[in-house]
Structure formats: C-alpha cells, structure tokens
Amino acid sequence: MKKFIYLIAILSLLQNTCFGQNQESNNTNTNQISIGVRDQIYSKILGEERSIWVHVPESSIYGLEYPVIFLLDGEFHFESVVGIMRSNAISRLIPEMIIVAIPNTDRYRDLSTSHFGDDSNTSGGADNFTKFIESELIPYIDNNYPTISHRTLIGHSLGGLVVANAFVKYPHLFNNYLAIDPSLGWDNQKLLNEGRQQIKNGNYKSKAIYVAIANTINNGQVADMSFEKALQDTTTATLHLRSIHEFAELTKNNEQLVSEWKYYPDETHKTVPIVAEHHALKFLFSWYEFKDWDKFYTPEPKLTGEQLVELIVSHFNNISEKLGHTYLPEEYEINRLAYMYLGQNDFERAFPFFELNIKNFPESANAYDSMGDYYNSVSDTANAIKYFSMSLELGGVNGTEEKLEKLKPQK
C-alpha cells in the first residue's frame, strides 16, 4: 500500500505536465506524458465558463466507449483517481473509464446544499450546480467523448455532501455514488434530516453507494475516544462523524441498494480520499472481475471447451447488463486461450475459443487466420485454406499469405 500511495503522490506532482492544452493538441509533444485534456464549457445555469479536465483511455483509438466518472473538487483529485482507475483496470478489476474532473470556481457556493450563515456568503448552490451537471455537462460529455450511459459521482468533504445530495434528490442521475467523509453535519444536518425517508425507502434499483468515514474524532478537541464511544457522544466535536455514520447506516437498510461503508481509523479527513477511492472503485465494480480462471489452468481441466467458453460469455453478458452496453471478451485474450490449448494438442478445447472470436469479431482478419491455424494443426487442409483465404479477403495478417501458399496444390 505504501508503494501504491507513493505512485499516486508522484502522479499528483506531475499536474503541470500531464495535460494537453486541448483535445486537438493532445500528445503533439512526444516528450510529454499526458493523462488528460483541459476542456471548457460555458454554463448558462451558472452564468460562467467552467473548466473541465478529462481523461480518456488510450484504447479509445479502437472505437471503444466507456462508463464515466464525474469527479468533484477536480483540481485536487484528478491525478489520483486517474492513477487508481488505470491500475485497477490494468488488473481487470474494474472497467476502463472516462474521468471528468470539475475544478472549482466558487467552491463554497457550488458544494454546499443550503444557505448557512449571514447573507453575505454564497453558500447553498449545490442544487443549481447539480442542475448544471445534469442539463449541460453530461450532454456535453456525451456529445464530445466516447461515453456510455453508466455514470459514477465521486466527492470528498463538501464534495461528498453534494454526492449525498444527488443521491437523495437526483437518484436517476448516477449509477454509483462515492461519498468520502462527506460534510453531512452542514447546516445542523439539514440534508440528513430531510432525506431520511428517501434514503431508507427510495427506489435505488441497480444503484450502488460507498461511504468512507475518516478518523475525525479527536481533532484536538476530544482525547482518547473510541469510534464506538464517538457514536454515542452528543457534542459538536463528533457531529461530523456521527452524521456520516447515520447516513451510511440508512443506506444499508435500503434493500434495493448495493451499499457499503468503511471507517478508516488511521486516516484523517485530508488523507482518506486516496485509500477510499481505491477500495470504493473495487466495491462499486465488484462484479467486473472474472474469478474463474482456476478452471482454465488446471493440469486436467474438468470442463469442456464449450463449458469454459460459456463461463466467459456469461460473465460478459452480466457486465453488459450492469453497464447497459454490450461488452465482449477481448479478442486477444480469447486468442491467447485458444492457442494455449492448441499448443497442448487439446484440439477439442481449443476450437470453441477460435469459434467465439469469429462470432464476436466477424470483420477481424486475425480471427480467421487463427482458425486457419487450428484447421492446419488438425490436418484439415480444405478448411485451413478456406479460413486463410477469408483472412486475406479482410486484409490478412503477417504471415497469412505465406501459410496459404504452402497449403495450395502446387501446379
């Protein structure tokens, strides 16, 4: 974990060198490492120009589309969330995602849910800010980036309060919610008091939420109080923690909702985001990881090739249902498994994998070339010629033409 946090810290230090100036100029400097672009949108609702920082996975060059994370306090958390998402996606624990970070202009205005204090301050604009996200930002992102309709909202502190506010008042907007040590004590728990029944009984089918609670018990005010004792306390020193805990427990009581909360005794309000983001993304997408690999690599597999393929197909059907978008197994991964069995002369298990790639990627020259290799391995020359020829009709791959020439009858 220390190495992981160190990596994220290094990413944060590179803020000034990790953005292209805009979408067109991104990556024009070959010496620059870029994790995103700076974009902007004029908001009629807020009456101002808003900057947004956007990360799009490099695999988008293949025409892929992605779920979207909307990240509040974007200037503070963009680098860390991009790093966490990418590291988990590389390990195939979560999907690759577009990340849209929203830097602040008037943080006190946009990230507070009600007007609190004297009339001179700008607090209480969270609903208007959420309207901007719903009516202007989301359509802009969908029109200009390769998105699908699955969305996650992440916020910390006052940003976490906005996440809770959206969860209570606008549950249709996002599929996942991550509230990191949210300021639910704001305005004497006004949002919590007004939202209890909605949280307990509202319609949250196919929704998920993760709530992170930092150790804010002491803060120089209360000495040596345990988490359990803090929950029984009635002083203002523990109001922040107690408010979050009550909100988190209410989410656990809603049977339609997938929810989890975690107390981080070793993390402060300032240090909890990185750790919580890592845990939360794995929880919110816990159904994404394929967990049956042991059935593929046993010395004597108990399942047939068709049964092994069905495990993968069923898993990706579940991912597609969860994300509301068709997801297919990667051609490369299926090809790798096919050739693994082919190399073991396990032809019966190899064939369904080659067949699956042709079904899923009918325009792939590589899929037909690979099937040609299969038929060549089982000495079915006629079908080998057929599939190598089909590969060439689609442009072929390196070596296809030579393999075909060797199989054709010599004149």
C-alpha positions as CSV (number, residue, x, y, z in Angstrom):
1,M,0.0,0.0,0.0
2,K,2.9,2.4,0.7
3,K,4.3,1.9,-2.8
4,F,0.8,2.4,-4.2
5,I,0.3,5.7,-2.3
6,Y,3.8,6.8,-3.3
7,L,2.9,6.3,-7.0
8,I,-0.2,8.4,-6.7
9,A,1.7,11.1,-5.0
10,I,4.2,11.2,-7.9
11,L,1.3,11.5,-10.3
12,S,0.0,14.4,-8.4
13,L,3.3,16.2,-8.6
14,L,3.2,16.0,-12.4
15,Q,0.0,18.1,-12.7
16,N,1.6,20.8,-14.8
17,T,2.9,18.3,-17.4
18,C,0.1,15.8,-17.6
19,F,-2.4,17.7,-19.7
20,G,-2.6,18.6,-23.4
21,Q,-3.8,22.1,-24.0
22,N,-7.0,20.9,-25.7
23,Q,-8.3,17.9,-27.5
24,E,-6.7,18.8,-30.8
25,S,-3.2,19.4,-29.4
26,N,-3.1,16.5,-27.0
27,N,0.1,14.4,-27.4
28,T,1.6,16.7,-30.0
29,N,4.7,16.9,-27.8
30,T,6.4,13.5,-27.9
31,N,8.3,14.3,-24.7
32,Q,5.1,14.9,-22.7
33,I,3.3,12.3,-20.7
34,S,-0.4,13.1,-20.8
35,I,-3.2,11.7,-18.7
36,G,-5.9,14.1,-19.9
37,V,-7.0,17.2,-21.7
38,R,-8.3,20.6,-20.5
39,D,-11.7,21.4,-21.9
40,Q,-14.3,24.0,-21.1
41,I,-18.0,24.6,-21.3
42,Y,-20.0,27.8,-20.8
43,S,-22.8,27.3,-18.3
44,K,-25.9,29.3,-18.8
45,I,-27.2,27.9,-15.5
46,L,-24.2,29.1,-13.5
47,G,-23.5,32.1,-15.7
48,E,-19.8,31.4,-16.2
49,E,-17.2,29.5,-18.1
50,R,-16.3,26.2,-16.5
51,S,-13.1,24.3,-17.0
52,I,-13.2,20.5,-17.0
53,W,-10.3,18.1,-17.0
54,V,-10.9,14.9,-19.0
55,H,-9.1,11.6,-19.1
56,V,-10.0,9.2,-22.0
57,P,-8.4,5.7,-22.0
58,E,-5.8,5.2,-24.7
59,S,-7.8,2.2,-26.0
60,S,-10.4,4.7,-27.4
61,I,-8.3,4.6,-30.6
62,Y,-10.1,1.2,-31.3
63,G,-13.5,2.8,-31.2
64,L,-14.4,1.7,-27.7
65,E,-16.9,3.5,-25.4
66,Y,-16.7,3.9,-21.7
67,P,-18.5,4.5,-18.4
68,V,-17.9,7.9,-16.9
69,I,-16.7,9.1,-13.5
70,F,-17.7,12.7,-12.6
71,L,-15.2,14.0,-10.0
72,L,-15.9,17.0,-7.8
73,D,-13.0,19.1,-6.5
74,G,-11.3,18.1,-9.7
75,E,-8.1,20.1,-9.2
76,F,-7.4,18.1,-6.0
77,H,-8.3,14.6,-7.0
78,F,-7.9,14.2,-10.8
79,E,-4.4,12.7,-10.9
80,S,-5.0,10.2,-8.0
81,V,-8.3,8.9,-9.4
82,V,-6.9,8.5,-12.9
83,G,-4.0,6.5,-11.4
84,I,-6.2,4.4,-9.2
85,M,-8.6,3.7,-12.1
86,R,-5.9,2.8,-14.5
87,S,-4.0,0.5,-12.1
88,N,-7.2,-1.4,-11.3
89,A,-8.3,-1.5,-14.9
90,I,-5.0,-3.0,-16.0
91,S,-5.6,-5.7,-13.4
92,R,-9.1,-6.1,-14.9
93,L,-10.7,-5.4,-11.5
94,I,-12.8,-2.6,-12.9
95,P,-13.6,-1.3,-16.4
96,E,-11.6,1.4,-18.1
97,M,-13.5,4.7,-17.6
98,I,-13.5,8.3,-18.8
99,I,-12.9,10.6,-15.9
100,V,-14.4,14.1,-15.9
101,A,-12.9,16.3,-13.2
102,I,-14.7,19.6,-12.3
103,P,-12.3,22.2,-10.9
104,N,-13.9,24.8,-8.6
105,T,-14.7,28.4,-9.2
106,D,-16.8,29.2,-6.1
107,R,-16.5,26.0,-4.1
108,Y,-18.5,27.4,-1.1
109,R,-21.4,28.2,-3.4
110,D,-21.5,25.0,-5.5
111,L,-20.7,22.4,-2.9
112,S,-23.0,23.5,-0.1
113,T,-26.6,22.2,0.0
114,S,-28.3,25.1,1.8
115,H,-27.6,28.7,2.7
116,F,-25.9,28.8,6.1
117,G,-24.6,31.8,7.9
118,D,-25.1,35.5,7.1
119,D,-26.5,36.9,3.9
120,S,-23.1,38.0,2.6
121,N,-21.8,34.5,1.8
122,T,-22.6,32.5,-1.4
123,S,-23.5,29.1,0.2
124,G,-26.4,27.0,-0.9
125,G,-25.8,26.4,-4.6
126,A,-25.5,22.6,-4.7
127,D,-28.9,22.1,-6.4
128,N,-28.1,24.6,-9.1
129,F,-24.6,23.1,-9.5
130,T,-26.2,19.6,-9.9
131,K,-28.6,21.1,-12.5
132,F,-25.5,22.3,-14.4
133,I,-24.1,18.8,-14.3
134,E,-27.4,17.2,-15.5
135,S,-28.5,19.6,-18.1
136,E,-25.3,21.0,-19.5
137,L,-22.2,19.0,-18.6
138,I,-23.4,15.4,-19.1
139,P,-24.9,16.2,-22.5
140,Y,-21.7,17.9,-23.5
141,I,-19.5,15.0,-22.4
142,D,-21.8,12.5,-24.2
143,N,-21.7,14.5,-27.4
144,N,-17.9,15.0,-27.4
145,Y,-16.4,11.9,-25.9
146,P,-17.0,8.1,-26.4
147,T,-19.3,7.5,-23.4
148,I,-22.0,5.0,-22.4
149,S,-24.8,5.9,-20.0
150,H,-23.3,4.4,-16.9
151,R,-22.1,7.2,-14.5
152,T,-20.3,7.4,-11.2
153,L,-20.2,10.5,-9.0
154,I,-17.2,11.0,-6.6
155,G,-16.9,13.7,-4.0
156,H,-14.9,14.4,-0.8
157,S,-15.8,16.6,2.2
158,L,-18.2,19.3,0.8
159,G,-18.0,17.4,-2.5
160,G,-19.2,14.3,-0.6
161,L,-22.1,16.4,0.7
162,V,-23.0,17.1,-3.0
163,V,-22.8,13.4,-3.7
164,A,-25.2,12.7,-0.8
165,N,-27.5,15.5,-2.0
166,A,-27.5,14.0,-5.5
167,F,-28.2,10.5,-4.0
168,V,-31.2,11.8,-2.1
169,K,-32.7,14.3,-4.6
170,Y,-31.5,13.1,-8.0
171,P,-31.1,9.3,-7.8
172,H,-31.7,9.0,-11.5
173,L,-28.5,10.8,-12.5
174,F,-25.9,8.3,-11.5
175,N,-25.5,4.6,-11.1
176,N,-22.7,4.7,-8.5
177,Y,-22.1,7.2,-5.7
178,L,-18.9,7.6,-3.7
179,A,-19.2,9.9,-0.7
180,I,-15.8,10.4,1.0
181,D,-16.0,11.8,4.5
182,P,-19.0,14.0,3.4
183,S,-19.8,17.1,5.4
184,L,-23.3,15.9,6.4
185,G,-23.2,17.9,9.6
186,W,-23.7,21.0,7.3
187,D,-26.5,23.3,8.5
188,N,-27.3,21.2,11.5
189,Q,-27.7,18.0,9.4
190,K,-30.4,19.7,7.2
191,L,-29.9,17.3,4.3
192,L,-29.8,14.2,6.5
193,N,-32.9,15.3,8.4
194,E,-34.9,15.9,5.2
195,G,-33.6,12.8,3.4
196,R,-34.0,10.0,5.9
197,Q,-37.2,8.5,4.4
198,Q,-35.9,8.8,0.9
199,I,-32.6,7.0,1.8
200,K,-34.4,4.2,3.6
201,N,-37.3,3.7,1.2
202,G,-36.4,5.3,-2.1
203,N,-36.1,3.5,-5.4
204,Y,-32.5,2.6,-5.8
205,K,-32.7,-0.4,-8.0
206,S,-29.4,-1.1,-9.8
207,K,-27.7,1.7,-7.8
208,A,-24.6,1.4,-5.5
209,I,-23.0,3.6,-2.9
210,Y,-19.8,3.6,-0.9
211,V,-19.4,5.8,2.1
212,A,-15.9,6.4,3.6
213,I,-15.6,7.7,7.2
214,A,-12.3,9.2,8.3
215,N,-11.0,9.4,11.9
216,T,-12.1,12.9,12.8
217,I,-12.9,12.1,16.5
218,N,-10.1,13.9,18.2
219,N,-9.2,16.9,16.0
220,G,-7.5,18.4,19.1
221,Q,-10.9,18.5,20.9
222,V,-11.7,15.1,22.3
223,A,-8.9,12.9,23.7
224,D,-8.8,9.1,23.6
225,M,-12.4,8.5,22.4
226,S,-13.1,5.3,20.5
227,F,-15.2,5.1,17.4
228,E,-18.0,3.3,19.3
229,K,-18.0,5.9,22.1
230,A,-18.0,8.7,19.5
231,L,-21.2,7.3,18.0
232,Q,-22.8,7.7,21.5
233,D,-21.5,11.2,22.0
234,T,-23.7,14.3,21.7
235,T,-21.2,17.1,21.4
236,T,-20.4,19.1,18.3
237,A,-16.9,17.5,18.2
238,T,-18.3,14.3,16.9
239,L,-21.2,15.6,14.9
240,H,-19.4,15.2,11.6
241,L,-18.6,11.6,12.2
242,R,-22.0,10.7,13.6
243,S,-23.8,12.3,10.7
244,I,-21.8,10.3,8.2
245,H,-22.4,7.1,10.1
246,E,-26.1,7.6,10.3
247,F,-26.3,8.3,6.6
248,A,-24.2,5.2,5.9
249,E,-26.4,3.0,8.1
250,L,-29.6,4.3,6.4
251,T,-28.2,3.2,3.0
252,K,-27.6,-0.2,4.4
253,N,-31.2,-0.5,5.3
254,N,-32.5,0.0,1.8
255,E,-32.9,-3.5,0.4
256,Q,-32.8,-2.3,-3.3
257,L,-29.4,-0.6,-2.8
258,V,-26.0,-2.1,-3.0
259,S,-24.1,-0.3,-0.3
260,E,-21.0,-0.4,1.8
261,W,-19.4,1.9,4.4
262,K,-16.0,1.7,6.0
263,Y,-14.4,3.5,8.9
264,Y,-10.7,4.4,8.4
265,P,-9.2,4.8,11.9
266,D,-5.7,5.5,10.5
267,E,-6.8,8.2,8.0
268,T,-7.6,11.8,8.6
269,H,-10.1,14.0,6.7
270,K,-7.3,15.0,4.4
271,T,-5.6,11.7,3.8
272,V,-8.7,9.4,3.4
273,P,-9.5,10.1,-0.3
274,I,-6.8,8.1,-2.0
275,V,-7.3,5.0,0.1
276,A,-11.1,5.2,-0.1
277,E,-11.1,5.7,-3.8
278,H,-9.1,2.6,-4.3
279,H,-11.4,0.5,-2.1
280,A,-14.6,2.1,-3.4
281,L,-14.0,1.5,-7.1
282,K,-13.3,-2.1,-6.4
283,F,-16.5,-2.4,-4.4
284,L,-18.7,-0.5,-6.8
285,F,-17.5,-2.7,-9.7
286,S,-17.1,-5.9,-7.7
287,W,-19.0,-7.8,-10.4
288,Y,-16.5,-6.9,-13.1
289,E,-13.6,-9.2,-12.2
290,F,-13.6,-12.7,-13.8
291,K,-13.0,-15.1,-10.9
292,D,-13.0,-18.5,-12.6
293,W,-9.5,-18.5,-14.1
294,D,-8.5,-21.5,-12.0
295,K,-10.9,-23.6,-14.1
296,F,-8.8,-22.8,-17.2
297,Y,-5.3,-23.5,-15.9
298,T,-5.7,-26.8,-14.1
299,P,-3.4,-29.6,-15.4
300,E,-6.5,-31.7,-16.2
301,P,-9.5,-29.3,-16.8
302,K,-12.8,-30.7,-15.7
303,L,-14.8,-28.6,-18.1
304,T,-15.2,-28.9,-21.8
305,G,-14.1,-26.1,-24.2
306,E,-17.8,-25.2,-24.7
307,Q,-18.3,-25.0,-20.9
308,L,-15.2,-22.9,-20.4
309,V,-16.3,-20.5,-23.2
310,E,-19.8,-20.3,-21.6
311,L,-18.2,-19.2,-18.3
312,I,-16.6,-16.2,-20.2
313,V,-19.7,-15.4,-22.2
314,S,-22.0,-15.5,-19.2
315,H,-19.6,-13.2,-17.3
316,F,-19.5,-10.6,-20.1
317,N,-23.3,-10.8,-20.5
318,N,-23.5,-9.9,-16.8
319,I,-21.1,-7.0,-17.4
320,S,-23.2,-5.8,-20.3
321,E,-26.3,-5.9,-18.2
322,K,-24.7,-4.0,-15.4
323,L,-23.3,-1.3,-17.7
324,G,-26.2,-1.1,-20.1
325,H,-23.9,-1.6,-23.0
326,T,-22.6,-4.6,-25.0
327,Y,-19.2,-5.7,-23.7
328,L,-17.4,-8.6,-25.5
329,P,-14.4,-10.6,-24.3
330,E,-11.2,-9.2,-25.7
331,E,-10.2,-10.8,-29.0
332,Y,-6.5,-11.0,-27.8
333,E,-7.4,-12.8,-24.6
334,I,-9.7,-15.4,-26.2
335,N,-7.0,-16.0,-28.9
336,R,-4.4,-16.5,-26.2
337,L,-6.5,-19.1,-24.5
338,A,-7.2,-20.8,-27.9
339,Y,-3.5,-21.1,-28.7
340,M,-2.8,-22.3,-25.2
341,Y,-5.0,-25.3,-25.7
342,L,-3.8,-25.7,-29.3
343,G,-0.2,-25.8,-28.0
344,Q,-1.2,-28.6,-25.7
345,N,-2.8,-30.5,-28.6
346,D,-6.1,-30.2,-26.8
347,F,-7.9,-29.5,-30.0
348,E,-11.4,-30.1,-28.6
349,R,-10.9,-27.3,-26.0
350,A,-9.2,-25.0,-28.4
351,F,-11.8,-24.9,-31.1
352,P,-14.7,-23.2,-29.2
353,F,-12.3,-20.3,-28.4
354,F,-11.3,-19.8,-32.1
355,E,-15.0,-20.0,-33.0
356,L,-16.0,-17.4,-30.4
357,N,-13.7,-14.8,-31.8
358,I,-15.1,-15.3,-35.3
359,K,-18.6,-14.9,-33.9
360,N,-17.7,-11.7,-31.9
361,F,-15.4,-10.2,-34.4
362,P,-16.6,-11.2,-37.9
363,E,-14.5,-8.5,-39.6
364,S,-11.3,-9.5,-37.9
365,A,-8.7,-10.9,-40.3
366,N,-6.8,-12.2,-37.3
367,A,-9.8,-14.3,-36.1
368,Y,-10.0,-16.1,-39.5
369,D,-6.2,-16.5,-39.7
370,S,-6.2,-18.1,-36.2
371,M,-9.0,-20.5,-37.2
372,G,-6.9,-21.4,-40.3
373,D,-4.0,-22.3,-37.9
374,Y,-6.4,-24.5,-36.0
375,Y,-7.5,-26.4,-39.0
376,N,-3.9,-26.7,-40.2
377,S,-3.0,-28.2,-36.9
378,V,-5.6,-30.9,-37.2
379,S,-4.6,-31.6,-40.9
380,D,-7.9,-30.3,-42.3
381,T,-6.3,-28.6,-45.3
382,A,-9.5,-27.7,-47.1
383,N,-10.8,-25.7,-44.1
384,A,-7.3,-24.2,-43.4
385,I,-7.3,-22.9,-47.0
386,K,-10.8,-21.6,-46.6
387,Y,-10.1,-19.6,-43.4
388,F,-6.7,-18.3,-44.5
389,S,-8.4,-17.1,-47.7
390,M,-11.2,-15.4,-45.7
391,S,-8.5,-13.7,-43.6
392,L,-6.8,-12.3,-46.8
393,E,-10.2,-11.0,-48.0
394,L,-10.2,-8.9,-44.9
395,G,-6.6,-7.7,-45.4
396,G,-4.8,-10.7,-43.7
397,V,-2.2,-10.5,-41.0
398,N,1.5,-11.0,-41.1
399,G,2.2,-14.5,-42.5
400,T,-1.3,-15.4,-43.7
401,E,-0.4,-15.3,-47.4
402,E,2.7,-17.4,-46.9
403,K,0.7,-20.1,-45.0
404,L,-1.9,-20.1,-47.7
405,E,0.7,-20.6,-50.4
406,K,2.2,-23.6,-48.7
407,L,-1.2,-25.3,-48.5
408,K,-2.4,-24.7,-52.0
409,P,-1.7,-27.6,-54.5
410,Q,1.4,-26.9,-56.5
411,K,0.9,-26.5,-60.2
